[in-house]
Amino acid sequence: MKFYNCILLLSLVLCVSAQNWFTDAGAFIRDAYLGAGDMWRAYSDMREANYKNADKYFHARGNYDAAQRGPGGKWAAEVISDAREDWQGGISGRGAEDTRQDQEANKWGRNGGDPNRYRPEGLPSKY
């Protein structure tokens, strides 16, 4: 996990300085780091719940939570979501339609949409 954190922080620093996205680079990096944590929490909850047809809900929830942190969180959510879908769609052999639906849920949450739109009936309230 330390290696992942170092790579993520280095990527953020390079992107912030190269793109000049945000005058307060520290806040952007903090939000991105915390947003990545939101994405990880949603993924961990999805794995723990192991609930049929709940993946779109967790996609939307992770992106929503991360984006609520600000531009850095929204950026982290997009980068992580795109990387995950590129891997799942291209390498793992999952279908293009599933990838499209996942990305729809990702964008919905990232743009402030209520993740409960994708919540399956019966998913425990813990999530």
C-alpha positions in Angstrom: 0.0 0.0 0.0 2.9 2.4 0.7 4.1 2.0 -2.9 0.6 2.8 -4.2 0.4 5.9 -2.1 3.8 7.1 -3.2 2.9 6.6 -6.9 -0.4 8.3 -6.4 1.1 11.3 -4.7 3.9 11.6 -7.3 1.3 11.5 -10.1 -0.8 14.2 -8.4 2.2 16.5 -8.0 3.2 16.1 -11.6 -0.3 16.6 -12.9 -0.9 19.7 -10.8 2.3 21.3 -11.8 2.0 20.4 -15.4 -1.6 21.4 -15.8 -1.7 24.3 -13.3 -5.2 23.2 -12.4 -5.4 24.6 -8.9 -3.5 27.4 -7.3 -3.5 25.6 -3.9 -1.7 22.4 -4.9 -1.7 21.2 -1.3 -5.5 21.2 -1.1 -5.8 19.5 -4.5 -3.4 16.8 -3.5 -5.1 16.3 -0.1 -8.5 16.1 -1.8 -7.2 13.6 -4.4 -5.6 11.5 -1.7 -8.8 11.4 0.4 -10.9 10.9 -2.7 -8.8 7.8 -3.5 -9.5 6.6 0.0 -13.3 7.1 -0.7 -12.9 5.0 -3.8 -11.1 2.3 -1.9 -13.7 2.3 0.8 -16.5 1.9 -1.8 -14.6 -1.0 -3.4 -13.9 -2.7 0.0 -17.6 -2.3 0.9 -18.6 -3.8 -2.4 -16.4 -6.8 -1.8 -17.6 -7.2 1.7 -21.3 -6.9 0.8 -20.9 -9.4 -2.1 -24.5 -8.5 -3.0 -25.9 -9.3 -6.4 -26.4 -6.3 -8.8 -24.9 -3.8 -6.3 -21.7 -3.0 -8.3 -23.2 0.1 -10.0 -24.3 1.5 -6.6 -20.8 1.2 -5.2 -19.3 2.7 -8.4 -21.7 5.7 -8.0 -21.1 6.0 -4.3 -17.3 5.9 -4.5 -17.3 8.6 -7.2 -19.8 10.7 -5.4 -18.0 10.6 -2.1 -14.6 11.4 -3.7 -16.0 14.3 -5.8 -17.6 15.9 -2.8 -14.1 16.6 -1.6 -13.4 19.1 -4.4 -11.5 19.2 -7.7 -8.7 16.8 -6.4 -11.2 14.2 -5.3 -13.2 14.4 -8.5 -10.0 14.1 -10.5 -8.9 11.0 -8.5 -12.3 9.4 -8.9 -12.1 9.9 -12.7 -8.6 8.6 -13.0 -9.3 5.5 -10.8 -12.6 4.8 -12.5 -11.1 5.0 -16.0 -8.2 2.8 -15.1 -10.4 0.2 -13.6 -12.8 0.1 -16.5 -9.9 0.0 -19.0 -8.5 -3.0 -17.1 -11.9 -4.7 -16.8 -13.0 -4.0 -20.3 -9.8 -4.8 -22.1 -7.8 -7.2 -20.0 -10.3 -9.1 -17.9 -12.7 -9.8 -20.9 -15.8 -8.2 -19.3 -18.2 -7.0 -21.9 -18.3 -3.5 -23.4 -21.9 -3.1 -22.2 -21.0 -3.7 -18.6 -18.1 -1.2 -18.9 -20.4 1.4 -20.4 -22.9 0.9 -17.6 -20.2 1.1 -15.0 -18.9 4.4 -16.5 -22.5 5.7 -16.5 -22.7 5.1 -12.8 -19.2 6.5 -12.2 -20.1 9.8 -14.0 -23.5 10.0 -12.3 -21.9 9.9 -8.9 -18.9 12.1 -9.8 -21.3 14.8 -11.1 -23.3 14.8 -7.8 -26.1 12.4 -8.7 -27.6 10.4 -5.8 -25.9 7.0 -5.7 -29.1 5.4 -4.4 -30.4 5.6 -8.0 -28.3 2.4 -8.4 -29.0 0.8 -5.0 -30.4 -2.7 -5.4 -33.4 -3.6 -3.2 -32.4 -5.4 -0.1 -28.8 -4.1 0.1 -28.1 -3.8 3.9 -28.5 -0.3 5.2 -24.9 -0.5 6.4 -23.9 0.4 2.9 
